[in-house]
Amino acid sequence: MQDQEYFKQKLLQRKQELSDRIDKIDKDIRHEGMSADWGEQALERENDEVLESLGNASEIELARIKHALQRIEADEYFYCSECGEEIPAARLELLPYSTLCVNCAEKLERN
């Protein structure tokens, strides 16, 4: 059996990193502490679209991490939600919020 506490801590750490990132992006988009210079303000606003995209990606990853933490609490974390087989530790190292084993993920990609 794989180390549930290890992956839980890994997910909690990433959750905190993402929460911090989202807070910073929100602050940047609100332009708190914006420069008084009009030219600099224009440049800052050009970055809003990029920041929004980064924020959305972070929100999606954060939701996946929360789901993974729920799967840990339900003792389902190490098992594929599609076929029930064990998800390899190497896959969980790379994608700690993965719900699918390699075979099921490949099948999903092909469809």
Secondary structure, 3 states (H helix, E strand, C coil): CCCHHHHHHHHHHHHHHHHHHHHHHHHHHCCCCCCCCHHHHHHHHHCHHHHHHHHHHHHHHHHHHHHHHHHHHCCCCCECCCCCCECCHHHHHHCCCCCCCHHHHHHHHHC
